[in-house]
């Protein structure tokens, strides 16, 4: 009956729900509604294949970009925390390298946000190593 009028099953269900204001949609009805919406996509002439391929390409690309985004976020957090102590990010990382401290940027950013006392000790260690290196070159 509804197909003859150009309406889909989804329209029929939504019309009946509008008539019953206090009705509750259960899980089975919800899945039926979503399936009818998806069937519209599949019946539009094969464009869903292009959409799926594009989604796969985006997911592949963004898995790579996510790593870059998080690394830059960690660097920004470390830089902000180090500048509170009067250093720059580059000098801090160089001081850690001279001190022989091998912590990755993810851990350093976590320490900068949640463990400020321990991070302050790291900054002091890096600054002491930078001080000895600078004095060696000035002599």
The 8 nearest C-alpha neighbors of each residue, nearest first, counted from 0:
[[1, 3, 2, 4, 6, 5, 11, 7],
 [0, 2, 6, 4, 3, 7, 5, 11],
 [3, 1, 5, 6, 4, 0, 7, 8],
 [4, 2, 1, 0, 5, 6, 7, 8],
 [3, 5, 1, 2, 6, 0, 7, 11],
 [6, 4, 2, 3, 1, 7, 0, 10],
 [5, 7, 1, 2, 4, 10, 8, 11],
 [8, 6, 10, 9, 2, 1, 11, 5],
 [7, 9, 11, 10, 12, 6, 35, 1],
 [10, 8, 12, 7, 11, 32, 35, 13],
 [11, 9, 13, 7, 8, 12, 6, 14],
 [12, 10, 8, 14, 9, 13, 15, 7],
 [11, 13, 15, 9, 14, 10, 16, 8],
 [12, 14, 16, 10, 15, 11, 9, 17],
 [15, 13, 11, 17, 16, 12, 10, 18],
 [14, 16, 18, 12, 17, 13, 11, 19],
 [17, 15, 13, 19, 18, 14, 12, 20],
 [16, 18, 14, 15, 19, 20, 13, 12],
 [17, 19, 15, 16, 20, 14, 13, 21],
 [20, 18, 16, 17, 22, 21, 15, 14],
 [19, 21, 22, 17, 18, 16, 23, 15],
 [20, 22, 19, 23, 16, 18, 17, 24],
 [21, 23, 19, 20, 24, 16, 17, 18],
 [22, 24, 25, 21, 16, 20, 19, 28],
 [25, 23, 28, 29, 22, 26, 27, 16],
 [24, 26, 28, 27, 23, 29, 30, 22],
 [27, 25, 29, 28, 30, 24, 31, 23],
 [28, 26, 30, 29, 25, 31, 24, 32],
 [27, 29, 31, 30, 26, 25, 24, 32],
 [28, 30, 26, 32, 31, 27, 25, 33],
 [29, 31, 33, 27, 32, 28, 34, 26],
 [32, 30, 28, 34, 29, 33, 35, 27],
 [33, 31, 29, 35, 30, 34, 9, 28],
 [32, 34, 36, 30, 35, 31, 37, 29],
 [35, 33, 37, 31, 36, 32, 30, 38],
 [34, 36, 38, 32, 33, 37, 9, 31],
 [37, 35, 33, 34, 39, 38, 32, 40],
 [38, 36, 34, 40, 39, 35, 33, 41],
 [37, 39, 41, 35, 40, 36, 34, 42],
 [40, 38, 42, 37, 36, 41, 43, 35],
 [41, 39, 37, 38, 42, 43, 47, 36],
 [42, 40, 38, 39, 43, 47, 37, 45],
 [41, 43, 39, 40, 44, 38, 45, 46],
 [44, 42, 40, 41, 45, 39, 46, 47],
 [45, 43, 42, 46, 41, 47, 40, 48],
 [44, 46, 47, 48, 43, 41, 42, 49],
 [47, 45, 48, 49, 44, 50, 43, 41],
 [46, 48, 50, 45, 49, 41, 51, 40],
 [49, 47, 51, 46, 50, 45, 52, 53],
 [48, 50, 52, 46, 47, 51, 53, 45],
 [49, 51, 47, 53, 48, 52, 54, 46],
 [50, 52, 54, 48, 53, 49, 47, 55],
 [53, 51, 55, 49, 54, 50, 48, 56],
 [52, 54, 56, 50, 55, 51, 49, 57],
 [55, 53, 51, 57, 56, 52, 50, 58],
 [54, 56, 52, 58, 53, 57, 59, 51],
 [57, 55, 53, 59, 54, 58, 60, 52],
 [58, 56, 54, 60, 59, 55, 61, 53],
 [57, 59, 55, 61, 56, 60, 62, 54],
 [60, 58, 56, 62, 57, 61, 55, 63],
 [61, 59, 57, 63, 58, 62, 56, 64],
 [60, 62, 64, 58, 63, 59, 65, 57],
 [61, 63, 65, 59, 60, 64, 58, 66],
 [64, 62, 61, 60, 65, 66, 59, 67],
 [63, 65, 61, 67, 66, 62, 68, 60],
 [64, 66, 68, 62, 67, 63, 61, 69],
 [67, 65, 69, 64, 68, 63, 70, 62],
 [66, 68, 64, 70, 65, 69, 71, 63],
 [69, 67, 65, 71, 66, 70, 64, 72],
 [68, 70, 72, 66, 71, 67, 65, 73],
 [69, 71, 73, 67, 72, 68, 66, 74],
 [70, 72, 74, 68, 73, 69, 75, 67],
 [73, 71, 69, 75, 70, 74, 68, 76],
 [74, 72, 70, 76, 108, 71, 75, 105],
 [73, 75, 71, 77, 72, 76, 78, 70],
 [74, 76, 78, 72, 73, 77, 79, 71],
 [77, 75, 73, 79, 74, 78, 108, 80],
 [76, 78, 74, 80, 108, 79, 75, 81],
 [77, 79, 88, 75, 81, 76, 80, 74],
 [80, 78, 76, 82, 77, 81, 75, 83],
 [79, 81, 77, 83, 78, 82, 111, 76],
 [82, 80, 78, 83, 84, 86, 79, 77],
 [81, 83, 85, 86, 84, 79, 80, 87],
 [82, 84, 81, 80, 85, 79, 86, 78],
 [85, 83, 82, 81, 86, 80, 122, 119],
 [86, 84, 82, 83, 81, 87, 80, 122],
 [87, 85, 82, 81, 84, 91, 90, 88],
 [86, 88, 90, 89, 82, 91, 81, 78],
 [87, 89, 78, 91, 90, 92, 81, 86],
 [88, 90, 92, 91, 87, 93, 86, 78],
 [91, 89, 93, 87, 92, 88, 94, 86],
 [90, 92, 94, 88, 93, 89, 125, 87],
 [93, 91, 95, 89, 94, 90, 96, 88],
 [92, 94, 90, 96, 91, 95, 89, 97],
 [95, 93, 125, 91, 97, 96, 129, 92],
 [96, 94, 98, 92, 125, 100, 93, 97],
 [95, 97, 93, 99, 94, 98, 100, 92],
 [98, 96, 94, 99, 95, 93, 128, 129],
 [99, 97, 95, 96, 100, 128, 94, 125],
 [98, 100, 96, 97, 95, 101, 94, 102],
 [101, 99, 95, 98, 96, 102, 97, 94],
 [100, 102, 99, 103, 96, 95, 98, 104],
 [103, 101, 100, 106, 107, 104, 105, 95],
 [102, 104, 105, 106, 107, 101, 108, 100],
 [103, 105, 107, 106, 108, 73, 102, 74],
 [104, 106, 108, 107, 103, 73, 109, 70],
 [105, 107, 109, 108, 104, 103, 110, 102],
 [106, 108, 104, 110, 109, 105, 111, 103],
 [109, 107, 111, 73, 105, 77, 110, 106],
 [110, 108, 106, 112, 107, 111, 113, 105],
 [109, 111, 114, 107, 113, 108, 112, 118],
 [112, 110, 108, 109, 115, 118, 80, 113],
 [111, 113, 109, 110, 114, 108, 115, 76],
 [112, 114, 110, 109, 111, 115, 108, 116],
 [115, 113, 110, 117, 116, 111, 112, 118],
 [114, 116, 118, 111, 117, 119, 113, 110],
 [117, 115, 119, 118, 114, 120, 110, 111],
 [118, 116, 120, 119, 115, 114, 121, 110],
 [117, 119, 115, 121, 120, 116, 111, 110],
 [118, 120, 122, 116, 121, 117, 115, 123],
 [121, 119, 123, 117, 118, 122, 124, 116],
 [120, 122, 118, 124, 119, 123, 125, 117],
 [123, 121, 119, 125, 120, 124, 126, 118],
 [124, 122, 120, 126, 121, 125, 127, 119],
 [125, 123, 121, 127, 122, 126, 120, 128],
 [124, 126, 94, 122, 95, 128, 123, 127],
 [125, 127, 129, 123, 128, 124, 130, 122],
 [126, 128, 130, 124, 129, 125, 123, 131],
 [129, 127, 125, 131, 130, 126, 94, 98],
 [128, 130, 126, 132, 94, 127, 131, 133],
 [129, 131, 127, 133, 128, 132, 126, 134],
 [132, 130, 134, 128, 133, 129, 135, 127],
 [133, 131, 129, 135, 134, 130, 128, 136],
 [132, 134, 130, 136, 135, 131, 129, 137],
 [133, 135, 137, 131, 136, 132, 130, 138],
 [136, 134, 132, 133, 137, 138, 131, 130],
 [135, 137, 133, 134, 138, 132, 131, 130],
 [136, 138, 134, 135, 133, 132, 131, 130],
 [137, 136, 135, 134, 133, 132, 131, 130]]
